[in-house]
Amino acid sequence: MVWFREVEYLRGFAALAVIAVHVSMNYTRIPGVNLLALVNVAVYVVAHFAVPVFIFISGWVLGARYSGEYSIRDFYRRRAQTILLPYLFFTALYLMVTVEGTFGFAGVPAPGRVAEALLLGTAAYNLWFFVLIIQLYLLFPLIARGYDRFDRGGAAFFLLLALLFVQVLWNVGAHLAGAFAGTEWYTVLIRVFPSHLFYFVLGIYVARHTDRFRSQLRSLSPAGVLAAAGAGALLLGGMWAVAVHHYGSLSGATLSVFCIYRILEPFYYVPVIAVLVLAAWRLEEAGGGRTAGASRSFGEHSYGIYLIHPLVIAAGAAAWFSLTGLSWADWETYPVIFLGAAAASYGAVRAVSRVPYAGYLVGESRVRRGPLQ
């Protein structure tokens, strides 16, 4: 099996973006709406490419490993080993340890709260991703089989366009349902697999046509691809900054703003994926070195970093505020917490991975078994 070295770089980029999202989201703790709040709103929105990139990578990796005949039982066994134990462990941890706003012991949760956390990934703000990826794992054999039928008929591109249309309608509909039927509807619908299915199937397409994908991407102007991604970042980040400035908060924005955002976001995320692949190539073609090696290593441990970083952010912020007297209302806080969380999360995951069996709790068994799991 050929491994695509781009994938580890992409995982590292996406993990950094996740940390940026979860640090910048604390702009809500700034009294009023000022320049610091608006900058962090923009970062928060622009860095949301992280989950689509992770979903795209999942489709790419699974599509590369599982094509033709394979054991469905072995497929599900491997997926369960990869995701269930870390998800259960961190759900239990984040139900008992508060990582939003304050840092401390939350007490023993009620059974209803446990059930909700397991079904919706609400124990902490990062765990909803697991609810989504579990669905895509469960459906992968059917999704891949359906994709291959379109591919054999020469209609793979048509399928991608159709899924893009369906995904946009689904996500706009989730906001409409949340607005008119209750916010719990949005909470559920945005976690159902059609909300990100296009990115997953796009990854399968790249896995099935990797050489074509690389050739087509290399034929594009890097400056043009970067300009497209940059324009999308300015448009979406600027749109939300203006909306927050006008309405006073993200949640206070009108339904039309949310719907327009959902329509536009894929046209930003796809160029971002292309830019990140180009960046991975640039690092790899530079002959390796410390930067490339550090990027790959960060990507290799991205699963554990994703799981543990909320705990690190909360603990780091508590220590920072205690030592300096600063808060989320100060400019210095954001870069310090971001860099500290990235470094400490990486270090913690590497340390845990060296403890016998403990690595399974942060997904590090995947690293030992090999990247195409």
N, C-alpha and C positions, 0 to 999 in steps of 0.2 A: 504494500500500500504506500503510495506517494503522499508525503505530508506537505501541506502548503504552508510555507514559513510565514506568509503574510498574516495568517490567523493569529499567531501569538502576539504580533505587534498590534493587531486590531483589538485584541482583548485588553492589552495594556492601555491603549488609547481610551477605550470605552470605560475601563475601570477608573481612570483619572476623571473622565467626564461625570461618572456617577458621584464621585466624591465632590466634584465641583457643584453638582446639583444640590447635594445634601448639606453642603456648607452655605451656599448662597441662599438657600430657601429661608435662612434665618433673618432675611431682610424684614420678615413680618414682625420681628421683635424690635425693630427700630421705631421709636415714637414718631408718627407722622410720615410723610413722604418727602424725602430729600434726595440729593444726588446719589448718596451711597445706596439708598434703597433702590433707586432706579437702575443703577449699574448692576446691582445684584439680581434684580428682576430679569435684566437682559441676559446675564450669565446663566441664571436658572433656566430660562427658556431655551437659549441656544445650546446648552449642554445636554438637553433632553434627547439628543441623538443616541445616547448611551444604550438604552434598552433596545431600540431598533437595530443597532449594530450587533448587540449580543444575540438577538433573534436571528439576524442574517447569518452570523457565524455558526449558530446551531444548525441552521438549514444547510449551510455549506459543508460542515463537518459530517453531519449525518448522511447527507446526500453523497458524499465522497466514499464513506465507508460502506453504506448499505445500498447497493444497486444490484440488480439481478436477483439471484436466489440467495436467501439468507435465513437463518433461524429466527422466527418471530419471538420464540421463547427466550433465546439468548439476547435478543435486542432489548426486551423488557427487563430482563434480569440485570443487564448492564445499566440501564437507565435508573432502575430502582437503587442500585448500589451507589450511583453517582449523586442522586438528589434526595432520596427520602430521609436518610439518617441526618445529613446536615440540616434539612428543612425542619425536621422534628426537634432536633437539638436546639436550634436557634429560635424556633418559635417558643419553646419552653423558656429559654434564657430571656428573650425580650418580653415575655409576659411577666416575668418577675423583676426585671431590671428596666427602669425608665431611662430612655435615651432621647426623648423629645422634650425640649424646654429645660428640664432638670435632669440630674443624674442621681439615681438612688434606687432603693429597693421598693418595688411596687406592691409587694404582698402576694399572697396566693390568689390566683384568679378564680373566678366563678366558673363552673362547667360551661355555661352558655358563652362566656367570653373565650374559653379555650376552643369550643366548637367553631365560633366565628373566626377566630384567628387561623385555625387550620384550613377552613374552607375558603377564606378570602385573603389570607396572608396579611392580616392587619396587626399582628403582634408588634411589628416595627415597620417603618415607612419603606424599607427595601424589600420586604418579603413578598409583596404582591407579585413580583416577577416570577416567583416559583409556582404560584397558582397558574399563571399563564404558560410557562414552559412545560409544566407537567401535562397540560392539555395537548400541547403540540407534540410532546413525546408520545403520548398515548395514540394520537391520530397520525403520527408520521407514516406508518405503513400504508394507510389509506391515501394520505396526501401524496406520497411519493408515487404510488401506483397511478393515481389520477393524473399527476403531472406527466408521468412517462407516456400515458396514452396521448395526451395533447402533443408531447414532444415528438413522438413517432409520426404523428399526423402533420408535423410542421407548424403547429399552432401554439407553441410554447409562449411566444411573445403576446399573442392574443389572450392567453390565459393570464399572464401577468397584468395586462391592462385591465382585464375583467376583475381580477382580485384587487387591484388598486382602487377601482371604482367601488366595489363592494366594501372594502375596508373604510374608505372615506364616508360612505353612507352609514355604515355601522357606527363609526365614532361620532359623527354628527348626530345620529339618532340617539346615542347614549347621552349626549348633552341635552337633547330635547326631552328624553324620558326623565332625566334628572330634574329638569326645570319644571315639568308639568305633572309628573307622577311621584316625585320624591327623590331626594338625593341618593337614597339607597339603591335606586335603579341604576344610576350612573356608576356607583361603586361596584356593582355586580357586572354590568355590561362591559365596562372598560377592561375587565379582567378575563373576558371570554375570548377564545382564540381568534375570531374574525378581526379583532381590533389590531392584530399584528400579523395576520396570515400572509399578507403580501411580502413582507420582509423575509419571512421564513421560506416561502416558495422561491423568492429571488435568490436566496442562498442555495437552494437545491438546483436552480438553473445554473448558477455559477459552478457548482460541483459537477454537473453533467457536461458543461461546456467551458471548462477552465481555460483551455488554450485559446478558445475564441474570445472569452471575456478578457483575458490578458492582452490579446492582440487588439481588440477594439478599444480598450482603455489606453493602450500605448499609442494608438493612432490619434487620440485626442490631445489638444493643447493643454498641458498642465496648468498654464495660466488661465485658460478658459474654464477648466474644471474648478480651480480655486476661486475664480471670480463668481461662478454660479453658486458655490457653497457660501461664499462671503456675502453675496447679495441676499441669499435666503436667511442667513444669520442676522443681517441688518434689518431685513423686512420683519421677521418674526420677533426678534428681540426688541426692535424699535416699536413695533405694534403694541407689544405688551407693556413696554415702558410708558408709552403714551396713555394706554388704557388705565394703568395703575395710577399714573399722575392725575388723570381726569376723574376716575371713580374713587380713588383713595385706597384701593386694595385690589388684589387679584380676584378674589371672590366677588367683589362688587361690580366687576365688569359685566356688560350686558351679554345675553345669550348669543347675539350675533357675533360678538368678538370671539367667543369660544368656538363657534361653528366655522368662522372664517379661518381661524387657526388650524382646526382639524382638516380643512380642505387643503391648506397650503403646506402643512408640515411634511408630507411625503416628498414634495418637490424640493425640500431643503435636505431631508435625510439622505436621499439617494445620491446627490452630489457629494455630501459629506462622506458617505461610504467610499466613493471613488477617490476623494482626496486622501482618506486614510490609507487606502491601498497604495496610492502613489507615494505617500510618505513612508510606508513600510518598504516599498521597493527602494526608495532613496537611501534609507538606513542600511538595507541589506547590500546594496550595490556599492556603498561607501567602503566596503571591505570589513564590515563588522566593527570592532573596537568597543570601547566602554559604553558608549551611548546605545549602540545596537544591542549589545549584550544585556544592559540594564533594562532596555525596553522589552526584550523578549522575556527576561526573567520576571518582570512585573506582570506581563501578560500570562505567563505560565501559572502564576499564583493569583490570578485575577478572581477566580471563583471564591477562594478563601477571603480575599480582600473585600469582595462584594458582601460577604456574609458578616464580617467582623467590623467593618468601618463605622457603622453607627455607634457602636460601643466606644470606639476610639475617639470619634468626634466629640461625643458627650463628655467622656473623661478628660480629653484634652482641653475642651472649652472650659470645664469646671476648674481645671488647674490654672489655665491662662487667666481667667477672671480673678481667681483668688490671689495669684502672684502679682498681677499688674494693676488690678482695679479697673481694667477696661471691660467693655461689654460688646454685644453684637451691634451696638450703635457707633462703634469706632472703626475707622478704616483699617487699622493695623490688624484687627482680629481675623479678617477673612483670609488673607494670604498666609498668615501664620498657621491658622487652624487647617487650611487646605494642605499645605506642605507637610505639617506635622502629622496629619491624619494619613496622608499617602505613605510617608516614610514609616510611621509606627505600625500601620496595618500590614504593610509588606513585611516588616521585621517580625511582627507577631506571628504571621502565617508561616513564615520560614522556620521560626523557632518551634511552633507547634508541629510542623511537618516532620521534625526530627524525633518527636516523641512516639514510641511504638503505639500504633493503632489510633493515636489521637488525630493523626492526619485525616482520617476518614470523616471526622466531624467538620472539617473545613474544606472538604473536597480534594485534599492533597493526594489521595490515593490515585486520582486521575493522572497526576503528574508522574507518579511512579510507574503506572501501567503504560503510559504513553498517551499522546495527545488525541489520537484517533480511537476513542474509547468505544 
